[in-house]
């Protein structure tokens, strides 16, 4: 899952980023509304964690802009505003969840997983595709009932494809998911992870759409 964190408190942001990276998420952190607009226009995100009291404005206004611009990624508001009117306003204006500070990082993760499940119209934490079963909560992939060991980048790549089963995802978007918008990576790094994923899940698991990018392919049998 590729998450945009919009939070101006560096202590809170560092804690969230560190924890969610260890839980297999790809993170990009910005501290202003203007930076958030730049990032969301430049890349694909699966989720946004949004503070409301930001240096250059109110997060609610950015949330309204986000929805007017037809960005439908789930947004979890993370704020110290604890009034019921604030919560109702946030949810009415486009937020998908509302979590108060201080908070437990484990609850934050659970809410993100729940939002992801709702966003992809799933009733459980399991994704099935052909002979593959993926457990979102425990980040465990099984092919024909046999666990498949995945690296962090292979795991992120697989989850991104599983969450977008019919969509072509560009090379740039996949690199952002794996490494973040700001990181410089070797030009062949993505191809290495795709090659390794195909070795573990079958040569047709990741389909190359020439000139456009990649999409989820067929996963039927344990690769030889």
N, C-alpha and C positions, 0 to 999 in steps of 0.2 A: 504494500500500500504506500503510495506517494502522498505525503502530507505537507501542507503549507501551514506553518505556525506563524501567526501574527501576534507578537507579544513583545512589549518594550521593556519588561523587567528581565534583565540578563540572567539573574539567578534562577528565576522560574523557568525561563526558556532553556537554559543549559540543562536543568534537571529533566525537563520533558524530552529534549532532543536526545540526551544520553540514554534515558530509559527506553524510549520508543525505538531507537536504533538497535539496542540489545534485544528488543522484541521483534526484530526483523523488518522494521519500517524504514522507508527512505524519507529523509526530512530535509526541508528547506525552511530556514528561519529568517523572518524580516521583522523590523520593529516599527514600521510606519505604514500608513495607508498607501502612500505613493509607491513605496517599494512593493507592497502587496499587489497593487494593480499591475505593475511591471511584470512581476513573476507569474501571475495568473494568465496574463496574455502571452507569455513566452513559453509556457510549458503546460503539460497535462497533470492535474492533481486529482487524486481520488477523494480527498478530504481536506477540510480546513479547520484549524483550531484558532478561534478569533477572540482576542481581548477587546474590550470596548473602549477603555480609556487610553487612547494612543496620542503620541506627541502632536500629530498633525490633524487630529479630528476624532470624531466619535465612530467607533467600529460599526454601529448600527447604520450610519450613512453609507459606509463602504459595502455593507451587506445589501442594502437597497440597490446600490449601483451594480453589484454582482448579479443580482436577480434581474435587473432591467437589461443587462447585457447578455442575458440568457446563459449564464454559467450556473449549472444546476448541481454542482458538486455539494455533497452534504457539508454543512457548517455546524460546528459545535462551539457555542459561545462559552468562553472561560473568563469569568469576571468576579469582582468583589461586590458588584451591585446585587444586593440580596432582596430587594423589594419585589413583591409579587407583580407590581405594575411593570417593573423592568423586565421580569421574566416573560410576562405575557406579551409585552411589546416586542421583545426579541424574537419570540416564536412566531408572532403574527407577521413580522416583517421579513421572514425567510429563514430563520435559524431552524435546524433540525433537532438540536438538543441544547441544554443550558446547564452548565456545571459551575458551582460557586467555589471561589477561593476562600480559605485553603481547601485543598482536595488531596485525595490519595491517588498516586500514579496508577495503581492497579484499577481503580474505578474508571479513570480516564481511558485506559486501554480497553476495558470492558465496554464502555460506551462507544468507542470508536469501532470495535468489532460489531456491536449491535447496529450501528449506523450503516456500516458496510453491508451487513446482511440485509437490512431493509432496502438499501439502495439498489441491490442486485436481485431483489424479490425472492430471497431465500428464507425458508422457515427454520433452517438449522445452520450450524457452523461448518457443514460439510458441502464441498463442491464435488460433483461427479461429472466426469467427462470420459466417455468410453469405459475402458477398464481402469481408469485412474480415479482414486478418491483422495481429496485433499481436505485435511482438518485445519481450518483457519486458526482456531484458538491455540492449538498445539504445534502449528506449522509442520505438519507431518504428511508426507505424500506416500501413498501406497498404490502400487501397480499390480493388479491381480492378487491383492492381499499381501503383497510383499513390500516392506518399507523401502523407499528409495532415498538414499542419502543425498541431500542437496546442499551446496554452498549457499551463503547468504544471497549472493547475486543471482544464482540459479533459482532460489526460492522466490525472490522478488519478481524475477522475469516470469516464472510460471504463474504466480498469483495474478499478475497484471494481465496475462493472456487469458486466464480462466475467468477473470472478471469482465472481460471484453471479448466474448467468444466469437462474435461475428465481425468485429471491427478490425480494420487495418491500422496498426500503430506504427508511426514513423520511427526511423532509427534515432532521431533526435529525442523524441518523446521517451523511448525506452532508456536511452542514456540518462535522461533526467531522472527517471524512476530509480535507476540503479545507483546513480552517483550524485544526484542533486544538480540543480541548475547551474551552480557556480563552479563546480569542480571541473578541472581539466583532466581528461582521460585519454589513454592511447587510442588511436583510431581503430585498432582491431579488437579492442577489449570486449565490445558487445558481441562480436562474431565468435569470440572464444567461448563465451558463456552459452550462446545459442548452440554451438557445436557440442559442448559438454551436455547440455540438456537433451539434445537429440540422441546422444550416445546412451543416456540413461532411460529415456522415455520412448525411443524409436525415431527413425529418421524423418517421419512425417509429423512429429509432434509440433514443430514450429514451421509454418509455411512461409516461404519468402514470396512476397508479391513485388516483382521487379519494378523498380521505379517509384514504389510507394512505401514499402516497409515490410512488416511481418504481421501474421495473425496466427491464431490457434489452429493447429491441424488435427489430424486423427491420432488418437492414442488407443490402440487396440490390444496389443500383446507385449509381453516382456521382450525387449530388444535382445538379439543374440550377440 
